[in-house]
């Protein structure tokens, strides 16, 4: 991701959007979902988090804490992204690295 992508400021009028009711939203360009969509749909519930204790170096921990009240959630998301990115590698390759 380049620096420009993270520095963009939204030009959306969020106050106007928040003030809109469902009836105010134009959905005419969204086609209706066919019955087969609902026949194949699956309910996916998030898995419960596993409470653990992990040692983290002070600089990394300070950075996450500086992100606000969601530091633990952000750390969990960062670990999940890392794990998902490395699922393509066999376990034997990961151990040798």
The first five atom37 places (N, CA, C, CB, O) and aatype in JSON, in Angstrom:
{
  "aatype": [20, 20, 20, 20, 20, 20, 20, 20, 20, 20, 20, 20, 20, 20, 20, 20, 20, 20, 20, 20, 20, 20, 20, 20, 20, 20, 20, 20, 20, 20, 20, 20, 20, 20, 20, 20, 20, 20, 20, 20, 20, 20, 20, 20, 20, 20, 20, 20, 20, 20, 20, 20, 20, 20, 20, 20, 20, 20, 20, 20, 20, 20, 20, 20, 20, 20, 20, 20, 20, 20, 20, 20, 20, 20, 20, 20, 20, 20, 20, 20, 20, 20, 20, 20, 20, 20, 20, 20, 20, 20, 20, 20, 20, 20, 20, 20, 20],
  "atom_mask": [
    [1, 1, 1, 1, 1],
    [1, 1, 1, 1, 1],
    [1, 1, 1, 1, 1],
    [1, 1, 1, 1, 1],
    [1, 1, 1, 1, 1],
    [1, 1, 1, 1, 1],
    [1, 1, 1, 1, 1],
    [1, 1, 1, 1, 1],
    [1, 1, 1, 1, 1],
    [1, 1, 1, 1, 1],
    [1, 1, 1, 1, 1],
    [1, 1, 1, 1, 1],
    [1, 1, 1, 1, 1],
    [1, 1, 1, 1, 1],
    [1, 1, 1, 1, 1],
    [1, 1, 1, 1, 1],
    [1, 1, 1, 1, 1],
    [1, 1, 1, 1, 1],
    [1, 1, 1, 1, 1],
    [1, 1, 1, 1, 1],
    [1, 1, 1, 1, 1],
    [1, 1, 1, 1, 1],
    [1, 1, 1, 1, 1],
    [1, 1, 1, 1, 1],
    [1, 1, 1, 1, 1],
    [1, 1, 1, 1, 1],
    [1, 1, 1, 1, 1],
    [1, 1, 1, 1, 1],
    [1, 1, 1, 1, 1],
    [1, 1, 1, 1, 1],
    [1, 1, 1, 1, 1],
    [1, 1, 1, 1, 1],
    [1, 1, 1, 1, 1],
    [1, 1, 1, 1, 1],
    [1, 1, 1, 1, 1],
    [1, 1, 1, 1, 1],
    [1, 1, 1, 1, 1],
    [1, 1, 1, 1, 1],
    [1, 1, 1, 1, 1],
    [1, 1, 1, 1, 1],
    [1, 1, 1, 1, 1],
    [1, 1, 1, 1, 1],
    [1, 1, 1, 1, 1],
    [1, 1, 1, 1, 1],
    [1, 1, 1, 1, 1],
    [1, 1, 1, 1, 1],
    [1, 1, 1, 1, 1],
    [1, 1, 1, 1, 1],
    [1, 1, 1, 1, 1],
    [1, 1, 1, 1, 1],
    [1, 1, 1, 1, 1],
    [1, 1, 1, 1, 1],
    [1, 1, 1, 1, 1],
    [1, 1, 1, 1, 1],
    [1, 1, 1, 1, 1],
    [1, 1, 1, 1, 1],
    [1, 1, 1, 1, 1],
    [1, 1, 1, 1, 1],
    [1, 1, 1, 1, 1],
    [1, 1, 1, 1, 1],
    [1, 1, 1, 1, 1],
    [1, 1, 1, 1, 1],
    [1, 1, 1, 1, 1],
    [1, 1, 1, 1, 1],
    [1, 1, 1, 1, 1],
    [1, 1, 1, 1, 1],
    [1, 1, 1, 1, 1],
    [1, 1, 1, 1, 1],
    [1, 1, 1, 1, 1],
    [1, 1, 1, 1, 1],
    [1, 1, 1, 1, 1],
    [1, 1, 1, 1, 1],
    [1, 1, 1, 1, 1],
    [1, 1, 1, 1, 1],
    [1, 1, 1, 1, 1],
    [1, 1, 1, 1, 1],
    [1, 1, 1, 1, 1],
    [1, 1, 1, 1, 1],
    [1, 1, 1, 1, 1],
    [1, 1, 1, 1, 1],
    [1, 1, 1, 1, 1],
    [1, 1, 1, 1, 1],
    [1, 1, 1, 1, 1],
    [1, 1, 1, 1, 1],
    [1, 1, 1, 1, 1],
    [1, 1, 1, 1, 1],
    [1, 1, 1, 1, 1],
    [1, 1, 1, 1, 1],
    [1, 1, 1, 1, 1],
    [1, 1, 1, 1, 1],
    [1, 1, 1, 1, 1],
    [1, 1, 1, 1, 1],
    [1, 1, 1, 1, 1],
    [1, 1, 1, 1, 1],
    [1, 1, 1, 1, 1],
    [1, 1, 1, 1, 1],
    [1, 1, 1, 1, 1]
  ],
  "atom_positions": [
    [[0.85, -1.16, 0.0], [0.0, 0.0, 0.0], [0.9, 1.23, 0.0], [-0.97, 0.0, 1.22], [1.85, 1.31, 0.77]],
    [[0.59, 2.16, -0.86], [1.43, 3.36, -0.9], [0.93, 4.4, 0.1], [1.45, 3.95, -2.31], [-0.19, 4.31, 0.59]],
    [[1.78, 5.37, 0.4], [1.47, 6.38, 1.4], [0.24, 7.2, 1.01], [2.66, 7.31, 1.6], [-0.52, 7.61, 1.89]],
    [[0.04, 7.44, -0.27], [-1.11, 8.24, -0.71], [-2.43, 7.56, -0.35], [-1.05, 8.47, -2.22], [-3.4, 8.22, -0.01]],
    [[-2.44, 6.23, -0.41], [-3.67, 5.5, -0.13], [-4.07, 5.63, 1.34], [-3.5, 4.03, -0.5], [-5.26, 5.6, 1.65]],
    [[-3.12, 5.76, 2.23], [-3.45, 5.86, 3.64], [-3.66, 7.29, 4.1], [-2.36, 5.23, 4.46], [-4.14, 7.51, 5.21]],
    [[-3.3, 8.27, 3.28], [-3.45, 9.67, 3.66], [-4.69, 10.32, 3.06], [-2.23, 10.44, 3.25], [-4.94, 11.5, 3.3]],
    [[-5.46, 9.57, 2.28], [-6.66, 10.15, 1.68], [-7.69, 10.48, 2.75], [-7.27, 9.18, 0.64], [-7.92, 9.69, 3.67]],
    [[-8.3, 11.63, 2.63], [-9.34, 12.05, 3.55], [-10.67, 11.88, 2.82], [-9.14, 13.53, 4.03], [-10.82, 12.29, 1.68]],
    [[-11.61, 11.26, 3.5], [-12.92, 11.03, 2.9], [-13.62, 12.35, 2.63], [-13.78, 10.14, 3.8], [-13.64, 13.24, 3.48]],
    [[-14.19, 12.47, 1.45], [-14.97, 13.66, 1.11], [-16.46, 13.39, 1.26], [-14.65, 14.11, -0.33], [-17.29, 14.2, 0.84]],
    [[-16.8, 12.25, 1.86], [-18.2, 11.9, 2.06], [-18.81, 12.78, 3.15], [-18.35, 10.4, 2.43], [-18.17, 13.05, 4.17]],
    [[-20.02, 13.22, 2.93], [-20.74, 14.01, 3.93], [-21.41, 13.03, 4.89], [-21.81, 14.96, 3.25], [-22.58, 12.69, 4.75]],
    [[-20.62, 12.58, 5.88], [-21.09, 11.54, 6.8], [-22.28, 12.0, 7.63], [-19.97, 11.1, 7.73], [-23.14, 11.19, 7.98]],
    [[-22.35, 13.28, 7.97], [-23.5, 13.79, 8.74], [-24.79, 13.62, 7.94], [-23.29, 15.29, 9.12], [-25.82, 13.24, 8.49]],
    [[-24.72, 13.9, 6.64], [-25.9, 13.73, 5.78], [-26.28, 12.26, 5.68], [-25.65, 14.31, 4.37], [-27.46, 11.91, 5.74]],
    [[-25.28, 11.4, 5.54], [-25.53, 9.96, 5.45], [-26.17, 9.45, 6.74], [-24.22, 9.19, 5.15], [-27.14, 8.69, 6.7]],
    [[-25.61, 9.86, 7.88], [-26.14, 9.43, 9.18], [-27.58, 9.88, 9.38], [-25.27, 9.95, 10.31], [-28.37, 9.2, 10.04]],
    [[-27.93, 11.04, 8.82], [-29.27, 11.58, 8.99], [-30.3, 10.92, 8.09], [-29.25, 13.07, 8.73], [-31.5, 11.1, 8.29]],
    [[-29.86, 10.16, 7.1], [-30.79, 9.52, 6.15], [-31.54, 8.36, 6.8], [-30.02, 9.03, 4.91], [-30.98, 7.63, 7.63]],
    [[-32.79, 8.2, 6.43], [-33.55, 7.02, 6.85], [-33.38, 5.95, 5.76], [-35.07, 7.37, 7.08], [-32.89, 6.24, 4.67]],
    [[-33.79, 4.75, 6.05], [-33.7, 3.69, 5.06], [-34.49, 4.03, 3.8], [-34.21, 2.37, 5.64], [-34.08, 3.68, 2.69]],
    [[-35.61, 4.71, 3.96], [-36.44, 5.08, 2.82], [-35.76, 6.1, 1.91], [-37.78, 5.63, 3.3], [-36.08, 6.19, 0.72]],
    [[-34.83, 6.88, 2.46], [-34.12, 7.9, 1.68], [-33.04, 7.31, 0.77], [-33.5, 8.92, 2.61], [-32.55, 8.0, -0.13]],
    [[-32.66, 6.07, 0.99], [-31.57, 5.46, 0.24], [-32.09, 4.89, -1.06], [-30.87, 4.37, 1.07], [-33.02, 4.08, -1.06]],
    [[-31.49, 5.31, -2.17], [-31.9, 4.83, -3.49], [-31.23, 3.48, -3.75], [-31.53, 5.86, -4.6], [-30.02, 3.41, -3.94]],
    [[-32.03, 2.42, -3.77], [-31.51, 1.08, -4.03], [-31.97, 0.55, -5.39], [-31.95, 0.12, -2.91], [-31.9, -0.64, -5.66]],
    [[-32.45, 1.46, -6.25], [-33.02, 1.03, -7.53], [-31.98, 0.37, -8.45], [-33.64, 2.21, -8.23], [-32.35, -0.38, -9.36]],
    [[-30.69, 0.65, -8.22], [-29.66, 0.06, -9.09], [-29.16, -1.28, -8.55], [-28.49, 1.02, -9.24], [-28.25, -1.87, -9.14]],
    [[-29.73, -1.76, -7.46], [-29.32, -3.05, -6.88], [-30.35, -4.09, -7.28], [-29.17, -2.96, -5.31], [-31.51, -3.99, -6.88]],
    [[-29.95, -5.1, -8.06], [-30.91, -6.11, -8.47], [-31.34, -6.97, -7.28], [-30.32, -6.99, -9.59], [-30.57, -7.16, -6.35]],
    [[-32.56, -7.49, -7.32], [-33.01, -8.35, -6.23], [-32.2, -9.66, -6.22], [-34.52, -8.65, -6.36], [-31.76, -10.13, -7.27]],
    [[-32.02, -10.24, -5.04], [-31.29, -11.5, -4.94], [-32.22, -12.65, -5.28], [-30.69, -11.68, -3.52], [-33.35, -12.7, -4.79]],
    [[-31.77, -13.58, -6.12], [-32.62, -14.71, -6.48], [-32.75, -15.7, -5.3], [-32.04, -15.44, -7.71], [-31.94, -15.69, -4.38]],
    [[-33.76, -16.53, -5.35], [-34.0, -17.52, -4.28], [-32.8, -18.45, -4.11], [-35.27, -18.34, -4.59], [-32.54, -18.9, -3.0]],
    [[-32.08, -18.77, -5.2], [-30.93, -19.67, -5.09], [-29.83, -19.09, -4.21], [-30.38, -19.99, -6.48], [-29.07, -19.83, -3.57]],
    [[-29.74, -17.76, -4.17], [-28.78, -17.13, -3.28], [-29.07, -17.51, -1.84], [-28.81, -15.59, -3.45], [-28.17, -17.91, -1.1]],
    [[-30.32, -17.4, -1.45], [-30.71, -17.7, -0.08], [-30.66, -19.2, 0.2], [-32.12, -17.16, 0.21], [-30.4, -19.61, 1.33]],
    [[-30.88, -20.02, -0.82], [-30.8, -21.47, -0.63], [-29.37, -21.9, -0.34], [-31.33, -22.21, -1.88], [-29.15, -22.85, 0.41]],
    [[-28.4, -21.21, -0.92], [-26.99, -21.56, -0.71], [-26.35, -20.8, 0.44], [-26.2, -21.31, -1.99], [-25.23, -21.12, 0.85]],
    [[-27.03, -19.8, 0.97], [-26.45, -18.96, 2.02], [-26.17, -19.77, 3.28], [-27.39, -17.78, 2.35], [-26.92, -20.69, 3.62]],
    [[-25.09, -19.42, 3.95], [-24.72, -20.09, 5.2], [-24.5, -19.04, 6.28], [-23.45, -20.98, 5.01], [-23.89, -18.0, 6.03]],
    [[-24.99, -19.32, 7.47], [-24.75, -18.43, 8.6], [-23.35, -18.71, 9.13], [-25.82, -18.63, 9.72], [-23.02, -19.85, 9.45]],
    [[-22.54, -17.68, 9.21], [-21.17, -17.83, 9.72], [-21.04, -16.97, 10.97], [-20.11, -17.42, 8.64], [-21.08, -15.74, 10.9]],
    [[-20.87, -17.62, 12.09], [-20.69, -16.92, 13.35], [-19.2, -16.84, 13.65], [-21.46, -17.64, 14.51], [-18.47, -17.79, 13.41]],
    [[-18.75, -15.7, 14.17], [-17.33, -15.6, 14.51], [-16.97, -16.55, 15.63], [-16.97, -14.16, 14.9], [-17.77, -16.81, 16.53]],
    [[-15.76, -17.08, 15.56], [-15.29, -17.96, 16.62], [-14.95, -17.13, 17.85], [-14.06, -18.8, 16.15], [-14.52, -15.98, 17.74]],
    [[-15.15, -17.73, 19.0], [-14.79, -17.03, 20.24], [-13.28, -16.92, 20.34], [-15.37, -17.77, 21.47], [-12.54, -17.82, 19.94]],
    [[-12.83, -15.8, 20.87], [-11.4, -15.6, 21.06], [-10.89, -16.52, 22.17], [-11.09, -14.12, 21.4], [-11.62, -16.86, 23.1]],
    [[-9.64, -16.9, 22.06], [-8.99, -17.73, 23.07], [-8.12, -16.8, 23.92], [-8.15, -18.89, 22.42], [-7.19, -16.18, 23.4]],
    [[-8.41, -16.71, 25.21], [-7.58, -15.82, 26.04], [-6.2, -16.44, 26.27], [-8.27, -15.56, 27.4], [-6.09, -17.59, 26.69]],
    [[-5.16, -15.67, 25.99], [-3.78, -16.14, 26.16], [-2.94, -15.01, 26.74], [-3.19, -16.63, 24.82], [-3.36, -13.86, 26.79]],
    [[-1.76, -15.37, 27.16], [-0.78, -14.39, 27.6], [0.4, -14.48, 26.65], [-0.34, -14.62, 29.09], [0.94, -15.56, 26.43]],
    [[0.8, -13.34, 26.09], [1.89, -13.29, 25.13], [2.86, -12.19, 25.55], [1.35, -13.05, 23.69], [2.44, -11.11, 25.97]],
    [[4.14, -12.48, 25.42], [5.13, -11.44, 25.68], [5.37, -10.67, 24.39], [6.46, -12.04, 26.23], [5.64, -11.26, 23.34]],
    [[5.27, -9.34, 24.48], [5.44, -8.46, 23.33], [6.5, -7.43, 23.71], [4.08, -7.77, 22.9], [6.52, -6.94, 24.84]],
    [[7.38, -7.1, 22.76], [8.41, -6.12, 23.09], [7.76, -4.76, 23.39], [9.45, -5.99, 21.93], [6.71, -4.44, 22.83]],
    [[8.37, -3.98, 24.25], [7.76, -2.73, 24.72], [7.4, -1.74, 23.61], [8.68, -2.06, 25.67], [6.36, -1.09, 23.69]],
    [[8.23, -1.6, 22.58], [7.93, -0.65, 21.51], [6.68, -1.05, 20.73], [9.12, -0.54, 20.55], [5.85, -0.21, 20.4]],
    [[6.57, -2.34, 20.44], [5.4, -2.83, 19.71], [4.14, -2.64, 20.54], [5.56, -4.31, 19.32], [3.12, -2.18, 20.04]],
    [[4.22, -3.0, 21.82], [3.07, -2.85, 22.7], [2.67, -1.38, 22.83], [3.38, -3.44, 24.1], [1.48, -1.06, 22.8]],
    [[3.64, -0.5, 22.96], [3.36, 0.94, 23.06], [2.66, 1.45, 21.81], [4.66, 1.74, 23.3], [1.74, 2.27, 21.89]],
    [[3.09, 0.96, 20.64], [2.45, 1.39, 19.39], [0.98, 0.98, 19.37], [3.19, 0.79, 18.17], [0.1, 1.78, 19.05]],
    [[0.72, -0.29, 19.73], [-0.69, -0.74, 19.74], [-1.51, 0.04, 20.76], [-0.77, -2.24, 20.04], [-2.65, 0.4, 20.48]],
    [[-0.94, 0.3, 21.94], [-1.67, 1.06, 22.94], [-1.97, 2.48, 22.46], [-0.88, 1.11, 24.25], [-3.02, 3.04, 22.78]],
    [[-1.06, 3.06, 21.7], [-1.26, 4.41, 21.19], [-2.41, 4.47, 20.17], [0.02, 4.92, 20.55], [-2.89, 5.55, 19.86]],
    [[-2.84, 3.31, 19.67], [-3.92, 3.29, 18.69], [-5.28, 3.47, 19.35], [-3.9, 1.97, 17.92], [-6.28, 3.69, 18.67]],
    [[-5.33, 3.39, 20.67], [-6.58, 3.62, 21.38], [-7.07, 2.39, 22.11], [-7.63, 4.08, 20.42], [-6.33, 1.44, 22.35]],
    [[-8.35, 2.44, 22.46], [-8.95, 1.41, 23.29], [-9.05, 0.05, 22.61], [-10.31, 1.85, 23.71], [-9.3, -0.96, 23.27]],
    [[-8.85, 0.01, 21.32], [-9.0, -1.26, 20.59], [-7.65, -1.96, 20.39], [-9.66, -1.02, 19.24], [-7.52, -2.78, 19.48]],
    [[-6.67, -1.66, 21.21], [-5.32, -2.22, 21.01], [-5.33, -3.74, 20.99], [-4.4, -1.73, 22.11], [-4.71, -4.33, 20.11]],
    [[-6.0, -4.38, 21.93], [-6.0, -5.84, 21.97], [-6.68, -6.42, 20.73], [-6.71, -6.35, 23.23], [-6.21, -7.41, 20.17]],
    [[-7.76, -5.8, 20.31], [-8.46, -6.27, 19.1], [-7.56, -6.1, 17.87], [-9.8, -5.5, 18.9], [-7.51, -6.98, 17.01]],
    [[-6.86, -4.98, 17.79], [-5.98, -4.74, 16.66], [-4.81, -5.73, 16.65], [-5.44, -3.31, 16.69], [-4.38, -6.18, 15.58]],
    [[-4.31, -6.08, 17.82], [-3.23, -7.08, 17.89], [-3.75, -8.43, 17.4], [-2.69, -7.2, 19.34], [-3.05, -9.15, 16.68]],
    [[-4.97, -8.77, 17.78], [-5.58, -10.03, 17.34], [-5.75, -10.05, 15.82], [-6.94, -10.25, 18.03], [-5.45, -11.05, 15.17]],
    [[-6.23, -8.94, 15.27], [-6.42, -8.84, 13.82], [-5.08, -8.93, 13.09], [-7.14, -7.51, 13.45], [-4.98, -9.6, 12.06]],
    [[-4.05, -8.27, 13.63], [-2.72, -8.31, 13.0], [-2.19, -9.75, 12.98], [-1.73, -7.38, 13.76], [-1.61, -10.19, 11.99]],
    [[-2.38, -10.47, 14.07], [-1.93, -11.88, 14.11], [-2.72, -12.73, 13.12], [-2.09, -12.45, 15.53], [-2.15, -13.6, 12.46]],
    [[-4.02, -12.48, 13.01], [-4.84, -13.25, 12.06], [-4.41, -12.98, 10.62], [-6.34, -12.92, 12.24], [-4.31, -13.91, 9.82]],
    [[-4.16, -11.72, 10.29], [-3.7, -11.38, 8.94], [-2.37, -12.08, 8.65], [-3.55, -9.85, 8.78], [-2.18, -12.63, 7.57]],
    [[-1.46, -12.05, 9.61], [-0.16, -12.7, 9.44], [-0.35, -14.21, 9.22], [0.74, -12.44, 10.67], [0.24, -14.79, 8.31]],
    [[-1.17, -14.82, 10.07], [-1.39, -16.27, 9.95], [-2.04, -16.62, 8.61], [-2.28, -16.78, 11.11], [-1.63, -17.57, 7.95]],
    [[-3.05, -15.86, 8.21], [-3.71, -16.12, 6.93], [-2.75, -15.96, 5.75], [-4.9, -15.17, 6.75], [-2.8, -16.74, 4.8]],
    [[-1.87, -14.98, 5.83], [-0.9, -14.75, 4.75], [0.1, -15.88, 4.64], [-0.17, -13.43, 4.97], [0.66, -16.12, 3.56]],
    [[0.34, -16.59, 5.73], [1.34, -17.65, 5.73], [0.75, -19.05, 5.62], [2.17, -17.56, 6.98], [1.49, -20.04, 5.69]],
    [[-0.55, -19.16, 5.45], [-1.18, -20.47, 5.3], [-0.77, -21.16, 4.01], [-2.69, -20.34, 5.35], [-0.87, -22.38, 3.89]],
    [[-0.31, -20.39, 3.04], [0.1, -20.96, 1.76], [1.4, -21.74, 1.88], [0.26, -19.86, 0.72], [1.72, -22.57, 1.03]],
    [[2.16, -21.49, 2.96], [3.44, -22.17, 3.14], [3.24, -23.43, 3.97], [4.47, -21.23, 3.81], [2.57, -23.39, 5.0]],
    [[3.83, -24.56, 3.52], [3.76, -25.77, 4.34], [4.45, -25.55, 5.68], [4.39, -26.97, 3.6], [5.37, -24.74, 5.79]],
    [[4.0, -26.27, 6.69], [4.54, -26.12, 8.04], [6.04, -26.4, 8.08], [3.81, -27.05, 9.01], [6.76, -25.77, 8.86]],
    [[6.55, -27.34, 7.26], [7.97, -27.65, 7.29], [8.81, -26.47, 6.81], [8.25, -28.87, 6.44], [9.91, -26.26, 7.31]],
    [[8.3, -25.69, 5.84], [9.02, -24.5, 5.37], [9.04, -23.43, 6.44], [8.39, -23.95, 4.09], [10.04, -22.73, 6.61]],
    [[7.94, -23.29, 7.16], [7.86, -22.26, 8.19], [8.83, -22.54, 9.33], [6.44, -22.16, 8.74], [9.41, -21.61, 9.88]],
    [[9.01, -23.8, 9.68], [9.93, -24.17, 10.78], [11.38, -23.92, 10.42], [9.74, -25.63, 11.14], [12.18, -23.58, 11.3]],
    [[11.73, -24.07, 9.15], [13.12, -23.9, 8.76], [13.51, -22.44, 8.61], [13.38, -24.63, 7.47], [14.7, -22.12, 8.58]],
    [[12.52, -21.56, 8.53], [12.8, -20.12, 8.33], [13.26, -19.45, 9.59], [11.57, -19.4, 7.83], [13.53, -18.24, 9.58]]
  ]
}
